Amino acid sequence: MILLSSIIATFKAEYLAQMGDSILPSQLKALEALKTCRTSASPMMRAQCSACDHTERVPHSCGHRACPHCQHHESQQWIERQLAKQVPATYFLLTFTVPEALRALVWSNQQALYDHLIRASWETVRTFALNDNTLQGEAGAIAVLHTHSRRLDFHPHVHLVVPAAAIDPDKKLWRTKSAKRGYLFNHKALAKVFRAKLLEAITAEGLSLPPGLPSTWVVDCKNVGRGEKALVYLGRYLYRGVIQEKDIVSCENGQVTFRYRDAKRKRLEYRTLPGARFLALVLQHVLPKGFRRTRNYGFLHPNSKRAIAVLQWLFGLDPKRLIAQLKPRPTLKCPCCGADMVIVQTRLPPRSLQPPQTPALEAAEAVAM
């Protein structure tokens, strides 16, 4: 498997020379973190076997949310939190997409327009739920921002996992919408309202709209049953960067080739780029510092835990059943006996900075522990 850190080490200088001052501070920070993640240049941890007292040093992960190695535990925790909020309703996955003519403006104003993109998506769903003849109440949604296509091009869009249900706070009623009709709301009507809300927000920021904006935008809305598969899918790729290292198939002659699945053709496709260009594609999806790409709205907000618990009790739902189906976090195994190892010391100097030790010293150190 070709490591992303090795590609960065090979093409970093060329990437910095080509991109120059256009590189954002968040991208530089990600570049350095990914370059040293779990290498000899990263800080070390000491792990001790719970059975045979064998110890060894293992490298720290960088913990950056754009790293393909890191944040698996955080991803698992996010999935568990969302599954714990399951309500008695059919779920839908709505995708709100920014048209190509607007993407350059979004890229130039990421902090503000990413936020408006998420908010406009939610406000659109909220408006439809309030005005729907069946629901007539407050909706709930789990929103996740994505900025990339499968080809790694800049393609900002928001996924909303939405139960076909609403709470009427005045009458204290729980209303659901039948999924037999095959859709939650009309996707063309959703697109019109979403377009109006986002353009209004952009204008309020004092930004000029680019010419050639299409009058018809795209919003996709599909039934995802109980919602758990959609949540697991979104959660798996929430903290792991935009590409998995297993999908990098070659790095030679200054070129990097990676594979992706074409959604329309439903087959694997390959894309080959100069190394520096490949790094630019990966790093353009690093989010601004402190930006939250996932949010909960309406009755799925963290403040609504009590209401969700009451609904689950009334309808006999057991969210722990779904959580139990998730794979547990893998543990570090002892190479000697196979037992679990426990981290007993962290933030040790990188291996490259540690003085060489003689076998006698290492043996004495093991006895001391």
C-alpha distance (Angstrom), angle and dihedral (degrees) to the residues before:
residue distance angle dihedral
M1 . . .
I2 3.81 . .
L3 3.79 111.5 .
L4 3.78 120.9 -136.3
S5 3.82 88.3 -138.4
S6 3.82 90.6 60.7
I7 3.81 91.1 50.7
I8 3.80 89.9 50.7
A9 3.81 91.3 49.3
T10 3.81 89.9 51.1
F11 3.80 100.5 45.0
K12 3.82 104.4 23.6
A13 3.82 95.8 102.0
E14 3.80 92.2 47.6
Y15 3.80 91.5 47.3
L16 3.82 92.7 50.8
A17 3.81 91.4 47.7
Q18 3.81 93.5 50.0
M19 3.80 98.8 42.7
G20 3.81 97.7 39.4
D21 3.80 116.4 163.5
S22 3.80 92.8 -2.8
I23 3.82 90.2 78.2
L24 3.80 110.7 104.6
P25 3.84 121.8 -134.9
S26 3.82 89.9 -116.8
Q27 3.81 89.6 55.8
L28 3.80 93.0 50.2
K29 3.79 90.4 50.6
A30 3.79 91.0 50.0
L31 3.80 91.0 47.6
E32 3.81 92.3 56.2
A33 3.81 93.7 43.2
L34 3.80 94.9 50.1
K35 3.80 92.3 44.5
T36 3.82 93.9 60.1
C37 3.82 100.9 30.7
R38 3.80 109.9 135.0
T39 3.79 93.1 -14.5
S40 3.80 131.3 119.6
A41 3.81 87.7 -89.6
S42 3.81 94.2 60.2
P43 3.83 124.0 88.5
M44 3.78 115.2 -91.8
M45 3.80 136.4 -127.8
R46 3.79 128.3 -152.9
A47 3.81 114.8 -131.2
Q48 3.80 123.3 -166.3
C49 3.80 126.6 -161.5
S50 3.79 114.9 -118.0
A51 3.81 91.5 -143.7
C52 3.80 113.0 32.2
D53 3.83 101.0 20.8
H54 3.80 92.2 -122.3
T55 3.82 110.7 158.7
E56 3.75 132.3 -162.3
R57 3.77 139.8 164.5
V58 3.79 119.6 -110.6
P59 3.81 126.5 -175.8
H60 3.78 122.1 -107.0
S61 3.77 118.9 -115.4
C62 3.79 114.5 -120.4
G63 3.82 92.5 -124.3
H64 3.81 92.7 -143.9
R65 3.81 113.5 149.1
A66 3.82 90.9 -134.7
C67 3.81 92.2 57.9
P68 3.82 117.6 105.3
H69 3.84 90.5 -147.3
C70 3.77 101.4 49.3
Q71 3.80 142.7 66.1
H72 3.81 95.4 36.2
H73 3.80 89.0 133.6
E74 3.81 91.6 49.8
S75 3.80 89.6 49.7
Q76 3.79 90.4 51.7
Q77 3.80 91.5 49.2
W78 3.81 91.4 51.1
I79 3.80 91.8 51.4
E80 3.81 91.1 49.3
R81 3.81 92.0 50.1
Q82 3.80 91.8 51.9
L83 3.80 94.9 45.3
A84 3.81 89.3 50.6
K85 3.83 87.6 62.9
Q86 3.79 95.9 58.0
V87 3.80 112.8 145.2
P88 3.84 131.4 -165.7
A89 3.80 99.9 -91.7
T90 3.79 143.9 89.9
Y91 3.80 112.1 -92.3
F92 3.79 129.7 -136.7
L93 3.80 131.1 -161.8
L94 3.80 111.7 -140.6
T95 3.80 121.0 -170.5
F96 3.81 120.5 -162.9
T97 3.81 112.8 -164.8
V98 3.80 130.5 -164.1
P99 3.84 112.0 -133.0
E100 3.79 117.6 -116.1
A101 3.82 93.7 -111.7
L102 3.81 90.1 62.9
R103 3.81 99.9 44.5
A104 3.80 97.3 88.2
L105 3.81 90.2 55.5
V106 3.80 90.9 48.7
W107 3.81 90.9 50.1
S108 3.80 91.4 51.7
N109 3.82 92.4 50.1
Q110 3.79 103.1 33.4
Q111 3.81 101.1 150.1
A112 3.80 94.3 53.8
L113 3.79 102.4 32.2
Y114 3.80 97.4 44.7
D115 3.78 86.4 56.4
H116 3.81 92.4 47.8
L117 3.79 90.6 47.1
I118 3.81 92.0 57.0
R119 3.80 93.6 42.3
A120 3.82 94.1 47.5
S121 3.80 90.1 51.2
W122 3.81 92.1 51.8
E123 3.81 94.9 42.5
T124 3.80 89.0 52.6
V125 3.81 92.1 54.4
R126 3.81 91.3 42.8
T127 3.81 91.7 52.6
F128 3.80 92.7 50.2
A129 3.81 92.4 48.8
L130 3.79 92.4 50.9
N131 3.81 92.0 49.3
D132 3.80 97.5 40.0
N133 3.82 113.3 113.3
T134 3.81 91.8 -136.1
L135 3.81 103.6 38.2
Q136 3.83 103.8 34.7
G137 3.79 93.5 170.0
E138 3.79 150.6 71.4
A139 3.80 113.9 -44.7
G140 3.79 128.2 -151.0
A141 3.78 129.3 -138.5
I142 3.80 143.7 174.3
A143 3.80 109.0 -145.8
V144 3.82 127.1 -161.1
L145 3.81 125.0 -178.5
H146 3.80 119.0 -143.3
T147 3.80 122.5 -176.6
H148 3.80 102.5 -175.5
S149 3.76 141.5 69.0
R150 3.80 121.6 -141.0
R151 3.81 87.1 -94.9
L152 3.85 88.0 56.4
D153 3.81 92.8 -113.9
F154 3.81 118.2 143.9
H155 3.80 104.1 -88.6
P156 3.83 112.1 152.0
H157 3.79 115.2 -159.8
V158 3.79 139.2 147.4
H159 3.79 127.6 -130.7
L160 3.80 117.1 -153.0
V161 3.79 120.9 -168.9
V162 3.80 102.5 -156.0
P163 3.83 129.4 -178.9
A164 3.81 112.5 -138.4
A165 3.79 89.1 -120.1
A166 3.79 142.9 88.8
I167 3.78 140.1 -164.7
D168 3.79 120.6 -128.9
P169 3.82 100.9 -148.7
D170 3.80 94.2 -168.3
K171 3.81 98.0 50.8
K172 3.83 93.0 27.7
L173 3.79 91.5 -129.2
W174 3.80 130.5 150.7
R175 3.78 111.8 -144.7
T176 3.79 127.9 -174.3
K177 3.76 133.4 -170.4
S178 3.79 122.5 -133.6
A179 3.79 115.3 -114.3
K180 3.80 92.7 -150.5
R181 3.78 90.9 97.7
G182 3.81 88.6 60.6
Y183 3.77 99.3 -125.9
L184 3.77 141.7 64.7
F185 3.81 99.5 -147.9
N186 3.79 132.8 -7.5
H187 3.80 106.4 -83.9
K188 3.81 94.5 -146.5
A189 3.79 91.6 53.3
L190 3.82 90.1 47.1
A191 3.81 90.1 52.9
K192 3.82 93.0 52.1
V193 3.80 94.0 51.3
F194 3.81 92.6 42.7
R195 3.81 90.6 51.4
A196 3.79 92.2 51.1
K197 3.82 94.2 47.3
L198 3.81 95.4 47.4
L199 3.82 94.8 45.7
E200 3.79 89.7 48.5
A201 3.81 90.1 52.4
I202 3.81 92.0 48.5
T203 3.80 91.6 50.6
A204 3.81 90.5 48.5
E205 3.83 87.9 57.2
G206 3.81 88.3 60.7
L207 3.81 93.0 -112.5
S208 3.78 123.7 141.7
L209 3.77 116.7 -123.0
P210 3.81 114.8 -124.0
P211 3.81 119.4 -117.2
G212 3.78 121.3 -102.4
L213 3.80 98.5 40.2
P214 3.81 108.6 166.3
S215 3.77 118.2 -120.0
T216 3.80 91.7 -140.6
W217 3.81 119.7 62.3
V218 3.78 130.6 -175.5
V219 3.79 127.4 -109.8
D220 3.79 119.3 166.3
C221 3.81 121.8 -156.8
K222 3.81 123.0 -177.1
N223 3.77 137.9 165.8
V224 3.84 113.3 -107.6
G225 3.81 99.5 177.6
R226 3.81 113.3 -136.1
G227 3.79 90.5 -1.6
E228 3.81 98.8 -125.1
K229 3.81 95.7 113.0
A230 3.80 92.2 50.2
L231 3.81 91.3 48.9
V232 3.79 93.3 47.8
Y233 3.82 90.1 48.2
L234 3.80 92.8 51.3
G235 3.79 92.8 42.5
R236 3.79 94.9 51.2
Y237 3.80 90.9 61.5
L238 3.77 98.1 34.4
Y239 3.81 99.4 95.0
R240 3.79 104.2 15.9
G241 3.78 103.8 83.9
V242 3.78 124.8 -113.3
I243 3.79 100.6 -69.0
Q244 3.78 135.9 38.7
E245 3.78 116.2 -135.8
K246 3.80 91.2 -127.6
D247 3.82 86.6 66.9
I248 3.82 93.0 58.4
V249 3.79 100.1 92.1
S250 3.81 103.5 176.3
C251 3.79 144.7 5.1
E252 3.80 112.8 -172.4
N253 3.80 141.1 125.6
G254 3.80 90.5 18.5
Q255 3.80 92.0 -58.6
V256 3.81 131.9 111.1
T257 3.80 121.5 -155.8
F258 3.79 123.0 -164.7
R259 3.77 134.1 173.9
Y260 3.79 131.8 -132.8
R261 3.77 136.7 172.8
D262 3.79 115.3 -104.9
A263 3.81 106.7 -136.8
K264 3.80 95.5 -154.0
R265 3.80 98.6 44.1
K266 3.82 92.1 33.8
R267 3.77 93.0 -140.0
L268 3.80 139.2 102.7
E269 3.78 116.8 -85.5
Y270 3.81 129.3 -171.7
R271 3.78 130.4 -138.9
T272 3.82 125.0 -167.2
L273 3.80 122.4 -162.8
P274 3.81 139.3 163.5
G275 3.80 109.2 -87.3
A276 3.80 95.2 -112.5
R277 3.80 91.2 49.1
F278 3.80 90.3 50.7
L279 3.82 90.4 53.7
A280 3.80 89.7 48.8
L281 3.82 90.2 53.9
V282 3.80 92.4 50.1
L283 3.81 96.6 44.3
Q284 3.80 96.3 45.8
H285 3.80 87.1 73.3
V286 3.81 94.7 58.8
L287 3.80 105.2 117.6
P288 3.82 123.5 -130.1
K289 3.79 114.5 -87.7
G290 3.80 112.6 -79.2
F291 3.80 95.3 6.6
R292 3.83 113.9 145.2
R293 3.78 110.0 -140.5
T294 3.81 94.5 -174.8
R295 3.81 126.1 54.6
N296 3.79 139.3 168.0
Y297 3.78 122.0 -137.0
G298 3.78 140.3 -173.2
F299 3.79 117.1 -4.9
L300 3.84 89.1 -7.7
H301 3.79 91.9 62.9
P302 3.84 114.6 116.2
N303 3.83 88.9 -110.9
S304 3.82 89.8 65.9
K305 3.82 97.8 64.4
R306 3.81 92.5 117.4
A307 3.81 94.3 52.1
I308 3.81 91.3 48.4
A309 3.82 91.1 49.1
V310 3.81 90.4 52.6
L311 3.82 91.8 49.9
Q312 3.79 92.0 48.8
W313 3.79 90.8 50.1
L314 3.81 94.3 47.5
F315 3.81 93.4 49.4
G316 3.81 97.0 37.3
L317 3.80 96.6 -117.0
D318 3.79 119.4 163.5
P319 3.83 110.0 -163.7
K320 3.82 90.2 -179.8
R321 3.81 87.4 72.0
L322 3.80 90.5 64.0
I323 3.80 93.8 43.3
A324 3.82 90.9 51.5
Q325 3.82 89.0 60.5
L326 3.81 91.9 63.0
K327 3.77 118.1 98.3
P328 3.82 112.4 -106.6
R329 3.77 119.9 -118.3
P330 3.83 108.6 -85.7
T331 3.79 115.5 -113.7
L332 3.79 129.4 -136.9
K333 3.82 108.4 -100.6
C334 3.79 127.0 -148.2
P335 3.85 111.8 -113.3
C336 3.81 89.7 -145.6
C337 3.80 105.2 50.0
G338 3.82 105.5 1.3
A339 3.81 95.4 -118.7
D340 3.80 122.9 136.6
M341 3.78 116.8 -81.6
V342 3.81 123.8 -142.9
I343 3.80 126.2 -147.7
V344 3.82 106.9 -120.4
Q345 3.81 101.3 168.6
T346 3.79 133.7 25.3
R347 3.82 140.9 -173.0
L348 3.81 95.1 38.0
P349 3.81 116.1 163.3
P350 3.81 116.1 -83.3
R351 3.78 115.8 -88.7
S352 3.81 89.7 -114.5
L353 3.84 89.5 60.7
Q354 3.79 98.1 42.9
P355 3.83 117.1 103.5
P356 3.80 114.6 -117.1
Q357 3.81 114.1 -95.9
T358 3.77 128.1 -149.3
P359 3.81 118.6 -127.9
A360 3.82 89.6 -110.6
L361 3.78 91.4 56.8
E362 3.81 92.6 47.8
A363 3.81 90.7 49.4
A364 3.78 91.2 50.7
E365 3.79 90.1 47.8
A366 3.82 90.7 53.1
V367 3.79 91.8 51.1
A368 3.79 90.6 49.3
M369 3.81 90.4 56.2
